[in-house]
Amino acid sequence: MSTSIWIVIVVIALVVGAVFGFFMARRSMETYLKKNPPISEEMMKSMMTSMGQKPSQKKLAQMMAQMKNQQNK
C-alpha cells in the first residue's frame, strides 16, 4: 500500500480513538460522581455552622435537593 493510505488510516484511527476515549472518560467521571458526591450533608452542615448559620434539618434537605437538581441539568 502507498504511504498516503497509511497516513489516512492512522489519522482515522487517532480520531476514532480520541472520540471513544472522550466518551469513556465522561462516563467514568459521571459514575464516580454519583458514587462519591462532592458535598455530603455533614460537610454542608459544618459549612453552614462556620458561616454563623444554625442549620436545621429542613434547610439542609432543601440545599441538598437544590444541589441534586443542579447536577441533573
Secondary structure, 3 states (H helix, E strand, C coil): CCHHHHHHHHHHHHHHHHHHHHHHHHHHHHHHHHHCCCCCHHHHHHHHHHCCCCCCHHHHHHHHHHHHHHHHC
